[in-house]
Amino acid sequence: MLKKPQMILIDVDGTLVDSVPDLTFCVDGMMKALGRPPHGEAKVRNWVGNGVERLVRRALIGQLDGEPDEADYQKAAPIFLDLYAENTSKRSLLYPGVREGLDYFKAAGYKLGCVTNKAAQFTLPLLRDLGVADEFAIIVSGDTLPQKKPDPAPLLHAAKFLGVAPEHALMIGDSVSDVKAARAAGFQIACMSYGYNHGVDIRDANPDVVIDTMTELRPLLEAAV
């Protein structure tokens, strides 16, 4: 059971937005530009969730863990960034239930913020293009602060901005990074079952609740005290 929060912070990739189609287009375009074979969506879907730099590094070595040659990364990163600047939202979509969930949170009077590890230059256009940027009183991107999730600093920064104590806050995410950040910040944490967690069931991270669509939070919040 959840305790009734005053504020809800929501992650972007894998929670609000399925951004993998655009990320795959850019990864495969980068690989082709480097004279290497493309990876395809299934592999990229397993690599996203820790920011663009980690995604590029994973694509270069073709696996989740490890490091590419630094010269390879320095050559590849600008290619990816140029592609993603032009393809931030062309193929990305809100997950089913997100629009309805946001409408409910707003109508119920919850303070809303967005906390993501995605850089602001990509986060803000993506949320604007998908019509949800104005739902959030604060958007904390991956380069807003020196720290990123799983560090609690971005969550605590948003809570301070919105004037809400951590014990009265709820984070909605999809990955172990979100769970770790929320626990360290003293937040409750709800996770989406469909997100990007490198192929591992998010239930293994023991969030407070796991839901299949954002609309499933409504009865849980209405029952909370």
N, C-alpha and C positions, 0 to 999 in steps of 0.2 A: 504493500500500500504506500501511496505517496502522501507526504504532508503538503498542504496547500501552499504553493509558492506565491510570492509577489512579483517575481520576475522570471522570464523564460529566455534563455540564450540558446540559439540554434546554430549548429554547424552547417556548412554549405555542401561540399562534395560528398555524395553518398547519403545525405540526410535530406536536404532541400532539393538538390539538383543531381540528376544523373548526367554528369559531365564527361563520362568515359567516351562517348562517340566523338566528341571534339578532341579530346586528349589523344585518342587513338589515331585520328586523322593527322595530328601534328607529330606524334611519335613516328608514325610510319613515313610521313613526309620527310622528317629529319633523317631517318635511317636511309631512305632512298637517296637523299642529297649527299650522304656520306658514302654511297656506293655499297650499302649493306642491305640485306633482305628485311622487309617489314615484319613486325611481330603479330599484328592482328589484335582484335578487341579482347579476346579471352585472356591473353597474357597481360595486356595493359590494365585490364580491370583488376588484376591481382596485385598490381604495382602501385596504384594511386593511393593517396591518402596522407602523404607526408610532405606535400609541397612539390613544386615543379623541379627543383634541383634534384631531389631524390628520384623522381620519376625519370629524368634524363639519365642519371647515373645508372639506374636499374636497366633502362632500355639499352644502354651501351654494353652492359655485360650480360644482358638477357636473363637476369635472375634478381630475386628480391634482395639478397644480401651480398655485400662485397663492394669493391670500388673499381671504377675504370681507371685507365691511364689518365692522368690529369690533363695532359695535352689533348687527348680525345674529348674530354669533357669541355675544355675551353673552346674547342672548335665546334662542338655540337650544340652547346647551350644557346648561342645567339641564333642559330638556325631554328631551334624549337621556339624560342621566344618570339621571333618574327612571325612564325606560322601561327602561334597561339594568339598573338595580338590581333590577327585577322580572322581567327576562328574560335573565339571565346564562347560564343553562344549560338553558332549556326546550327548545331546538331543536338545541343543540350536541352533537356526538358525538366520541368518540375515533376517530381514523383507524384503518382496518384495520391490524393488526399491532402497534399501540402497546402493547396489554395484554400480548401475548406478548413483545414486546421488553423491556418493563420487567421482566417476570418473569425473563427471561434475565439481564439486567444485575444484578438483585438476587441471583440464584442464583450468578452468577459472581463475586460479591464486589466489584463496582465501587461506589465512593462515588457517590451520585446527588444532583444538585441541579437546580433549575429556575431559569432566568433569562429574564424576559419584560419587555417594555415596558408590559404591561397593569398598571393600578393594582391595589394589593393588595385594595381593596374589591371588585373583580371577580375577580381571580385566585384568591384563596383559596376563595370559594364555588364557583367553576367547577370547580376541581380536586377539591374535596370532593364535589360533586354527581356527578362522573364517576368517583369512587372511586379517585383516584390521588394525592391530596394526601399521604398517609402514606408514599408511596414515596420522598419526597425529604427528605434531611437538612437542606436549606436551600432556601427559596424566595425569590428576589430579584425583587421586583416593580418596576414602572416608577417607583414613588415611594419605594422603599427607600433610594436614594441620590440625591444631586443630579443624577448623570449617568445617562443611559440608553444602551443600544446605539444606534449603533455605537461609542460610547465603550467602552473595555475595562474600565472601573472595575467594573461589575457582575460580570463574569466573574472578575476578580482578587479581588473581595470574597468570592465563593463559594469560590475556590481557597484563599484564606487561612483562611477558616472551616473548611474541610475538611482543611487541612494538606497540600495537594498543590501541588507546583511547576507552573507553567504548562506546562512542556515535557512533563509527564506527564498533561496534561488534554485531553479531547476535548469539543468543543461540537457539539451536533446542532441544526440550525436549518433555515430554509427561505428566507431572504432575504439580499440583499446586506448588509443591516445586521448580520446574524449573522456573515457572512464577514468583514466589516471589523472587528468587535469581536474575533473570534477571532484574526485575524492580528495585531491591535494588542496583544493580550494574550499572544501567543506560544503559543496553543492550536492543536491540530489542529481541522479543521472538516469535518463531514459534513453534507450538505444533502439534504433530502427533495425529490423532483422535483415533488411535488404542491402545494407550499405557496403562500404569498402573496408574490409578488415583482413585483407591478404589471405582470403580463403578460410579463415578461422571463424567458427561460430561465435558471435559476440556474447552469447550467453556464458561462455567460458570465462569472461572477464567480470561476471557477477554485477552487472548494472542493477539498479533498483527495479526497473521494468524493461521488458523488451516488447515492442509493438510492431505490427506489420504495416500500418499506415498511421499518419499523424492524427487522423480523426479518432483513433482508438484512445487517445489521451483524454478526450472530452469526458467520458464517464468516470475515468479514474480521477480527474481533477474535480469533477462535481461531487464525487464521494469523499474527497480528501477533506481533512480538518486541520 
